[in-house]
Amino acid sequence: MSCPMCGCEEFEILKSKGKKVKELTLQCDECGHVYRKTQEQAREIEVRVVISEFEHSWKTSIKLFSDEYLECGTLLYIDDKEVEVTSIENSESIRVYECPVIDIQTIWVKSLDTLARIGLSVDNHGNVLSYKLEIEREFIFEVGDVGQVNGVKFKIYGFKTLERSMKKGYAYAKVIKRVYAKLLSPKDKSRVQYDLSEYVIKTTIKEHDY
Ligand SMILES: [Zn+2]
């Protein structure tokens, strides 16, 4: 709110009427001009949200203040999840980068606190133990790592990431699709660097005929 005479935004409230919509009588601090303004009180409005997490997406809603702006990249908490706004559709069904909350039709968000979902193949001379893991996105796997999963000891010899196969080096779980490892004998003397058992969500055994 600014003074219509001088543009100054400092004022004194002389009178305030109404509940939902307030009628204010203001006096400018700068030039003393008295003017009236109506002010709709900020209220919480329910906005439609589409959350995506891995390959799933679902609809929910969030309450936002009507006098706020929302822009892409904003972090919100929905159902105890931290999410990032990736797209906003306004009331004219146009995708916009930012939008007053009152004009929002739908917002799209992606869940940030999801774990990376990766595969782990442990090769035992053609029989492959295959695990599906959900693990911290920042977990680092390195070729040559010795690990353990459900009592099976293995040594990593490669990865497949979203765009390439790797036979050396390291990668974050968030970019890995599958980790390839060779089964080690329980008598193997290498030190186990980590145990992935707690991250396993599914185990399958495949018999490959080479
Ligand atoms: Zn003024």
Residues whose N, C-alpha, C, O or C-beta is under 5 A from the ligand:
A	BS01	ZN	C3 M5 C6 G7 C8 C28 E30 C31 G32 H33
